[in-house]
Amino acid sequence: MKLDNKGLLIVISGPSGVGKGTVREALFKMTGHDLVYSISMTTRKPRAGENEGKEYYFVSRDQFETYIKEGKMLEYAEYINNYYGTPLDKVKEQLDIGKEVVLEIEAQGAQQVREKMKEAILIFIAPPSMKDLYNRLCRRGTESIQAIEERILKAQREIGLAYMYDYIVVNDTVENAADKIMAIIRAEHAKVERTIHKYKEILEVK
């Protein structure tokens, strides 16, 4: 019996190279859930093979800035002269029909979400150690040692902000991390503050 009909907003965040995307993919492969991935909005042009409303919502810079002024962005950031962000109305639509909306965003965006939606569940994905994170970044083979060291410094700053989150999940293995996040989702749905009113209705208790 599901006592809480409204979906949860799940924010997955953490340092570059920690495996956020891989954990999210594993989470979505699990059965028995109503997870949906939040599609971002951007002002950059579509790349080959990208479709409106699938990879991104593509809008003009003027449109995006209007949404910012009107408070219609849940979170946003500017990167290489383009805006990226999460449309607030799209998130609310999914939550209202009982979907668990998952955002995979940077620490800056997670802080914005907390300010806009206090009920959001913020989960920080952490590496088992800084050495492990360094090795993961090296295995990518896409960046110079200097760039990797800069990412490590940024990661240390982001880990210092982990106290602002609701949960810390160590990505020792992808399967363990995904299992822990699913357990968090189930536990959050069982919280008294989310379920007590519905439960009293069922029992006809005032």
Backbone bond lengths (Angstrom), bond angles and torsions (degrees), N, CA, C in turn:
res aa  C-N    CA-C-N  psi(-1)  N-CA   C-N-CA  omega(-1)  CA-C   N-CA-C  phi
1 M - - - 1.463 - - 1.520 109.91 -
2 K 1.339 116.26 127.14 1.456 120.68 179.36 1.519 108.72 -97.66
3 L 1.336 116.33 115.28 1.457 121.30 -176.80 1.526 112.54 -88.29
4 D 1.314 116.20 -20.92 1.455 120.16 -177.08 1.527 108.48 -113.30
5 N 1.340 116.84 106.08 1.458 121.03 -173.35 1.525 113.63 -81.94
6 K 1.313 117.21 -19.64 1.459 119.77 -179.39 1.523 110.28 -84.37
7 G 1.337 115.33 142.74 1.450 119.75 -179.83 1.521 112.56 -73.84
8 L 1.321 115.19 169.80 1.462 122.20 178.29 1.524 109.94 -108.11
9 L 1.315 115.93 147.08 1.453 121.59 172.79 1.520 107.47 -96.67
10 I 1.333 116.56 113.16 1.456 122.61 -176.42 1.520 108.67 -107.54
11 V 1.317 117.00 118.95 1.463 121.67 179.12 1.524 108.94 -106.48
12 I 1.335 115.40 118.42 1.460 121.54 177.28 1.529 108.01 -103.88
13 S 1.307 115.69 123.82 1.463 120.55 -176.38 1.519 109.27 -141.26
14 G 1.329 115.04 167.35 1.456 119.36 179.19 1.515 110.47 156.83
15 P 1.329 117.77 173.07 1.460 121.62 -175.92 1.528 112.92 -64.90
16 S 1.321 115.34 157.21 1.461 121.22 174.15 1.520 109.53 -61.53
17 G 1.345 116.50 133.24 1.455 120.55 178.62 1.509 115.00 91.62
18 V 1.331 117.38 -4.07 1.463 120.34 -176.86 1.532 112.15 -78.53
19 G 1.337 116.57 -15.63 1.461 119.84 177.87 1.515 114.58 99.36
20 K 1.322 117.27 27.83 1.482 120.70 -178.93 1.529 111.49 -57.53
21 G 1.334 115.39 -48.90 1.461 119.81 -177.37 1.513 112.87 -63.55
22 T 1.313 116.55 -40.44 1.469 121.20 -179.93 1.521 110.79 -66.26
23 V 1.324 116.69 -41.00 1.470 121.08 177.84 1.531 109.83 -64.69
24 R 1.332 115.83 -43.70 1.475 119.36 178.82 1.524 111.13 -60.10
25 E 1.321 117.54 -42.87 1.460 121.13 179.50 1.528 110.89 -62.20
26 A 1.323 116.65 -41.48 1.466 120.83 178.18 1.522 111.00 -65.14
27 L 1.324 116.24 -37.56 1.465 121.56 179.03 1.528 110.26 -62.55
28 F 1.334 116.32 -42.73 1.460 120.64 -177.62 1.529 112.31 -71.89
29 K 1.317 117.30 -19.89 1.464 120.44 178.36 1.524 111.97 -80.30
30 M 1.328 116.87 -13.02 1.455 121.11 179.44 1.527 109.73 -72.26
31 T 1.318 116.58 152.79 1.465 121.45 -177.21 1.525 111.61 -96.25
32 G 1.333 115.33 163.73 1.461 120.91 174.38 1.507 114.89 75.75
33 H 1.338 117.41 39.18 1.462 120.06 178.78 1.524 110.42 -142.08
34 D 1.325 116.68 167.91 1.456 123.54 176.34 1.528 110.00 -119.18
35 L 1.316 116.44 47.35 1.454 121.03 -178.14 1.530 111.70 -78.33
36 V 1.320 116.03 137.74 1.462 121.29 171.07 1.526 107.27 -132.33
37 Y 1.317 115.69 143.35 1.462 120.85 179.70 1.513 109.20 -91.60
38 S 1.316 116.60 128.02 1.465 121.02 -178.96 1.529 110.44 -71.50
39 I 1.322 115.87 126.77 1.462 121.74 179.12 1.525 108.94 -86.66
40 S 1.317 115.72 129.47 1.461 121.10 -178.04 1.524 111.76 -82.18
41 M 1.326 114.66 162.90 1.463 122.41 174.92 1.528 107.80 -110.77
42 T 1.321 116.65 143.29 1.458 119.90 -179.85 1.524 111.76 -145.38
43 T 1.332 114.95 158.26 1.461 120.38 176.94 1.529 111.35 -99.01
44 R 1.324 118.03 -3.43 1.465 118.71 178.26 1.522 110.12 -76.53
45 K 1.321 115.50 160.02 1.461 120.98 -179.34 1.534 110.43 -74.64
46 P 1.335 117.59 147.86 1.475 119.93 177.55 1.528 111.33 -62.56
47 R 1.325 115.54 140.52 1.455 120.39 174.11 1.528 109.12 -89.53
48 A 1.307 116.20 167.76 1.464 121.02 -179.86 1.523 110.26 -56.09
49 G 1.318 116.15 127.91 1.460 121.48 178.67 1.513 115.15 89.28
50 E 1.330 117.76 -7.83 1.466 120.92 178.38 1.524 110.10 -86.58
51 N 1.328 115.74 141.10 1.460 121.48 -177.28 1.518 111.59 -123.83
52 E 1.321 115.76 144.12 1.461 122.05 177.84 1.525 110.15 -58.82
53 G 1.345 115.70 128.87 1.451 120.45 177.24 1.512 114.49 81.40
54 K 1.330 117.35 0.39 1.466 120.23 177.39 1.525 109.93 -111.19
55 E 1.334 117.00 -66.14 1.462 120.11 175.59 1.527 110.92 -79.49
56 Y 1.341 115.38 -43.84 1.468 122.43 -179.25 1.527 109.75 -151.73
57 Y 1.346 114.53 164.49 1.462 121.46 162.22 1.534 104.64 -96.46
58 F 1.318 116.58 120.78 1.466 120.84 -177.03 1.525 110.46 -99.10
59 V 1.331 116.19 122.82 1.469 121.38 -179.19 1.524 109.52 -135.08
60 S 1.328 115.91 167.18 1.458 120.23 176.86 1.530 109.83 -77.27
61 R 1.318 115.77 163.84 1.464 120.92 177.83 1.525 110.66 -62.01
62 D 1.331 116.75 -41.19 1.469 121.17 178.95 1.525 110.91 -60.92
63 Q 1.345 116.29 -43.63 1.466 120.42 178.45 1.525 111.05 -60.53
64 F 1.328 116.21 -46.83 1.453 121.22 -177.69 1.522 110.25 -61.08
65 E 1.321 116.89 -44.82 1.465 120.81 -178.54 1.529 111.26 -66.71
66 T 1.329 116.29 -31.08 1.469 120.07 174.69 1.528 110.06 -65.87
67 Y 1.344 116.36 -43.27 1.466 120.59 177.85 1.532 110.96 -60.59
68 I 1.327 116.33 -38.86 1.471 120.39 178.45 1.531 109.93 -62.15
69 K 1.314 116.27 -48.73 1.473 121.51 -178.62 1.521 111.49 -61.75
70 E 1.335 116.71 -35.14 1.464 121.57 -177.87 1.529 112.62 -86.10
71 G 1.340 117.38 1.67 1.462 120.78 178.50 1.515 113.96 72.28
72 K 1.339 116.85 26.39 1.460 121.08 -175.97 1.526 113.93 -94.62
73 M 1.344 116.51 2.32 1.465 119.71 177.01 1.528 109.73 -106.30
74 L 1.310 115.60 126.69 1.467 120.02 177.46 1.525 110.07 -67.95
75 E 1.315 115.89 -40.39 1.467 122.06 175.63 1.520 106.71 -158.39
76 Y 1.337 114.96 156.04 1.463 118.86 178.05 1.532 109.70 -162.12
77 A 1.318 114.46 162.75 1.461 121.34 176.24 1.516 107.86 -154.94
78 E 1.328 115.98 159.00 1.457 121.03 176.90 1.523 108.56 -109.87
79 Y 1.333 115.13 130.39 1.459 120.88 -177.68 1.525 109.44 -139.11
80 I 1.315 117.19 121.13 1.474 123.93 -178.40 1.529 110.18 50.18
81 N 1.321 115.64 53.47 1.469 123.40 175.06 1.524 115.18 64.24
82 N 1.319 116.86 18.92 1.465 120.67 174.51 1.530 109.60 -131.81
83 Y 1.322 114.72 144.33 1.462 120.36 175.71 1.527 110.09 -86.80
84 Y 1.334 114.72 145.98 1.466 122.46 171.64 1.528 106.41 -135.96
85 G 1.325 117.03 139.80 1.460 117.92 179.38 1.515 113.10 -172.77
86 T 1.322 115.42 -178.85 1.463 122.96 -176.45 1.517 110.34 -114.35
87 P 1.342 118.23 118.44 1.476 121.03 178.12 1.529 110.91 -68.49
88 L 1.317 116.46 124.77 1.459 121.83 -176.32 1.522 112.78 -63.18
89 D 1.343 117.52 -41.74 1.464 120.04 -176.23 1.528 112.28 -64.43
90 K 1.338 117.46 -36.31 1.469 120.95 179.83 1.527 110.69 -65.44
91 V 1.330 116.24 -39.09 1.467 120.98 178.68 1.524 110.47 -65.12
92 K 1.329 116.39 -46.91 1.467 120.60 -178.30 1.525 111.96 -63.27
93 E 1.320 117.07 -37.19 1.472 121.04 178.24 1.522 110.84 -58.46
94 Q 1.337 116.47 -45.60 1.460 120.91 -179.11 1.527 111.72 -69.40
95 L 1.325 117.17 -40.62 1.464 120.54 179.62 1.527 111.21 -62.58
96 D 1.327 116.36 -39.70 1.464 121.11 -176.88 1.525 113.11 -66.51
97 I 1.334 117.07 -24.19 1.475 119.14 178.11 1.535 111.28 -98.47
98 G 1.331 116.14 12.58 1.460 120.50 172.27 1.509 116.51 90.99
99 K 1.325 117.73 10.14 1.458 120.28 179.11 1.525 111.14 -82.09
100 E 1.329 115.64 147.76 1.460 120.71 172.64 1.530 106.53 -90.07
101 V 1.311 117.23 112.45 1.466 121.28 -176.03 1.529 109.36 -92.66
102 V 1.320 115.78 123.28 1.462 121.71 -177.21 1.520 110.31 -107.71
103 L 1.334 115.64 125.38 1.466 122.42 174.11 1.517 108.27 -111.49
104 E 1.322 116.24 134.43 1.463 121.41 173.35 1.520 106.33 -114.90
105 I 1.334 116.45 101.49 1.461 120.43 -171.81 1.524 111.54 -138.63
106 E 1.327 115.13 170.70 1.461 121.38 179.28 1.540 110.36 -77.82
107 A 1.324 115.37 168.01 1.469 121.28 -176.88 1.526 112.13 -58.72
108 Q 1.332 117.10 -38.01 1.465 120.81 179.39 1.518 110.84 -60.28
109 G 1.341 115.92 -44.03 1.463 120.36 179.14 1.517 111.81 -66.86
110 A 1.335 116.77 -36.86 1.465 120.34 179.62 1.527 110.99 -61.41
111 Q 1.327 116.57 -38.84 1.461 120.79 177.76 1.527 111.11 -64.60
112 Q 1.330 117.54 -38.67 1.459 121.32 177.66 1.526 111.10 -64.76
113 V 1.339 115.80 -40.37 1.468 120.05 178.55 1.521 110.39 -61.24
114 R 1.333 116.03 -43.98 1.470 120.57 179.22 1.525 111.63 -57.88
115 E 1.320 116.43 -38.60 1.465 120.49 179.92 1.528 112.05 -69.33
116 K 1.342 116.62 -36.42 1.471 121.07 -176.81 1.535 112.62 -84.17
117 M 1.347 116.16 -39.03 1.467 120.76 -175.89 1.526 109.08 -132.79
118 K 1.324 114.94 94.24 1.469 121.21 -176.16 1.530 112.06 -60.48
119 E 1.351 116.35 -27.24 1.459 119.97 -175.60 1.524 113.55 -80.14
120 A 1.332 117.98 -5.87 1.459 121.50 179.93 1.527 110.92 -60.09
121 I 1.335 116.39 146.49 1.458 122.11 178.38 1.520 107.41 -100.89
122 L 1.335 116.54 111.61 1.459 121.72 -176.88 1.530 110.26 -97.92
123 I 1.341 115.15 121.02 1.467 121.20 -178.07 1.524 109.58 -118.52
124 F 1.305 115.60 122.65 1.466 121.36 -179.75 1.521 108.76 -97.80
125 I 1.342 116.25 119.60 1.460 120.99 176.70 1.537 107.76 -88.19
126 A 1.317 115.69 119.87 1.472 120.83 -175.64 1.524 110.63 -114.48
127 P 1.333 117.02 148.83 1.467 120.15 174.89 1.519 110.31 -77.50
128 P 1.334 118.50 156.26 1.467 120.39 175.93 1.526 112.08 -61.37
129 S 1.336 116.27 -31.17 1.463 121.62 178.12 1.524 108.25 -162.04
130 M 1.328 117.08 164.21 1.459 120.36 177.55 1.529 110.28 -68.08
131 K 1.337 116.74 -32.38 1.464 120.04 177.30 1.526 110.04 -63.58
132 D 1.321 116.13 -41.61 1.461 120.79 178.75 1.531 110.20 -61.93
133 L 1.335 116.76 -43.33 1.462 120.87 179.16 1.528 110.44 -63.08
134 Y 1.323 116.62 -43.30 1.468 121.24 178.70 1.532 110.39 -59.35
135 N 1.325 116.44 -44.34 1.469 120.78 -179.72 1.528 111.20 -64.73
136 R 1.333 116.88 -38.67 1.473 120.22 178.52 1.522 110.65 -62.91
137 L 1.319 116.34 -43.82 1.458 120.61 179.79 1.527 110.53 -64.92
138 C 1.331 117.40 -38.08 1.461 121.05 178.20 1.533 110.97 -65.66
139 R 1.338 116.43 -39.77 1.467 120.19 -178.47 1.524 112.61 -64.44
140 R 1.331 117.22 -23.99 1.463 119.96 176.71 1.527 111.15 -59.96
141 G 1.331 114.65 -38.31 1.455 119.72 179.57 1.513 114.40 66.71
142 T 1.315 117.37 25.54 1.467 120.77 -176.04 1.527 113.10 -111.65
143 E 1.341 116.83 -7.02 1.460 119.24 -174.47 1.522 111.30 -135.83
144 S 1.325 115.33 158.04 1.465 120.87 176.82 1.526 109.74 -73.66
145 I 1.334 115.77 163.68 1.469 120.64 177.38 1.524 110.47 -59.18
146 Q 1.329 116.62 -38.19 1.464 120.13 179.66 1.529 111.00 -63.08
147 A 1.334 116.22 -43.52 1.466 120.48 179.26 1.525 110.75 -64.30
148 I 1.324 116.28 -39.04 1.466 120.54 178.75 1.524 110.31 -64.63
149 E 1.325 116.50 -42.95 1.467 120.15 179.24 1.527 111.50 -63.42
150 E 1.334 116.47 -34.94 1.467 120.36 176.32 1.526 110.28 -66.58
151 R 1.336 116.24 -38.74 1.470 120.17 177.53 1.534 111.18 -65.44
152 I 1.324 115.98 -36.69 1.465 120.25 178.26 1.526 110.43 -64.27
153 L 1.321 117.10 -41.99 1.468 121.10 177.52 1.526 110.77 -62.66
154 K 1.338 115.82 -41.90 1.463 119.91 177.47 1.528 110.33 -64.58
155 A 1.326 116.30 -40.53 1.464 121.06 179.24 1.520 111.18 -60.98
156 Q 1.321 116.73 -40.41 1.470 120.50 178.57 1.523 110.94 -62.27
157 R 1.338 116.46 -39.10 1.474 119.96 177.21 1.528 110.58 -65.77
158 E 1.346 116.19 -41.36 1.463 120.29 -178.83 1.528 111.26 -67.53
159 I 1.321 116.87 -39.16 1.466 120.67 177.56 1.528 109.99 -62.37
160 G 1.329 116.13 -32.14 1.467 120.43 176.20 1.510 113.34 -65.25
161 L 1.352 116.55 -17.15 1.474 121.39 179.03 1.529 112.21 -97.30
162 A 1.326 117.44 2.87 1.464 121.08 -175.22 1.536 112.61 -61.37
163 Y 1.325 117.59 -23.88 1.469 120.60 179.46 1.527 112.24 -62.46
164 M 1.337 117.26 -18.86 1.461 121.25 -178.62 1.534 112.14 -79.66
165 Y 1.319 116.49 -10.26 1.468 121.38 -177.70 1.525 110.74 -90.74
166 D 1.330 114.88 167.83 1.470 119.77 178.13 1.520 111.70 -85.78
167 Y 1.328 116.26 -32.86 1.461 121.17 -176.81 1.534 110.20 -141.15
168 I 1.336 115.17 149.49 1.458 121.82 169.96 1.526 107.45 -116.75
169 V 1.323 116.21 125.95 1.461 121.90 177.84 1.523 107.74 -118.29
170 V 1.306 116.81 118.25 1.464 121.39 179.09 1.530 108.92 -82.40
171 N 1.316 115.52 125.00 1.467 120.42 -179.96 1.529 109.82 -87.22
172 D 1.337 114.85 72.51 1.469 119.43 175.90 1.517 109.67 -76.18
173 T 1.339 115.50 -44.89 1.465 121.03 167.91 1.525 106.50 -134.99
174 V 1.312 116.26 151.39 1.468 121.22 -177.45 1.526 110.67 -60.82
175 E 1.336 116.31 -42.78 1.472 120.24 -177.74 1.526 111.08 -62.95
176 N 1.328 117.34 -43.97 1.466 120.85 179.15 1.524 111.21 -62.43
177 A 1.330 116.53 -43.48 1.462 120.40 -178.77 1.518 110.83 -63.88
178 A 1.340 117.07 -43.67 1.470 120.78 179.09 1.524 110.86 -63.91
179 D 1.332 116.84 -41.33 1.472 121.12 178.46 1.529 110.97 -60.56
180 K 1.327 115.96 -42.18 1.469 120.40 -179.16 1.528 110.94 -65.02
181 I 1.324 116.98 -40.73 1.469 119.70 179.40 1.519 110.69 -65.70
182 M 1.330 117.04 -40.81 1.465 119.53 177.96 1.527 110.49 -64.09
183 A 1.330 117.43 -38.11 1.467 120.77 177.55 1.529 110.68 -64.14
184 I 1.330 116.84 -37.28 1.468 121.46 177.58 1.523 110.04 -63.32
185 I 1.322 117.15 -44.62 1.469 121.58 -179.85 1.525 110.53 -59.88
186 R 1.328 115.97 -45.62 1.476 119.85 -179.10 1.525 110.90 -65.71
187 A 1.325 116.69 -40.60 1.466 120.26 179.70 1.529 110.79 -65.69
188 E 1.325 116.86 -39.88 1.469 120.11 179.84 1.515 111.29 -62.61
189 H 1.336 117.48 -36.78 1.466 120.45 178.43 1.522 112.42 -68.60
190 A 1.326 117.34 -19.87 1.465 121.02 -179.36 1.523 112.88 -93.07
191 K 1.324 117.67 -2.02 1.463 120.02 -179.15 1.529 110.51 -60.80
192 V 1.316 115.16 139.88 1.463 121.09 -178.24 1.525 111.39 -57.27
193 E 1.321 116.50 -43.00 1.473 118.99 -176.63 1.521 112.48 -62.46
194 R 1.340 117.56 -23.94 1.458 120.67 179.30 1.527 112.24 -89.50
195 T 1.338 117.12 -25.26 1.462 120.45 -167.97 1.523 116.11 -114.45
196 I 1.326 117.98 -18.23 1.466 119.90 -169.24 1.523 113.46 -60.08
197 H 1.337 117.57 -40.26 1.469 119.62 -178.06 1.522 111.45 -66.40
198 K 1.332 116.89 -42.49 1.464 121.27 178.94 1.519 110.20 -65.71
199 Y 1.330 117.54 -40.93 1.456 121.43 -178.64 1.529 110.74 -64.45
200 K 1.327 117.03 -39.70 1.460 120.38 178.22 1.528 110.93 -65.17
201 E 1.329 116.63 -35.72 1.472 119.76 176.85 1.520 110.88 -62.86
202 I 1.333 116.30 -43.16 1.462 121.25 -178.91 1.529 110.87 -62.71
203 L 1.343 115.77 -42.05 1.472 120.80 -178.88 1.515 113.09 -85.48
204 E 1.352 115.36 -3.99 1.466 120.96 -177.45 1.520 111.36 58.25
205 V 1.344 113.96 42.63 1.463 120.77 179.54 1.515 107.91 -107.53
206 K 1.325 117.28 134.79 1.463 121.61 -179.96 1.526 110.42 -87.48
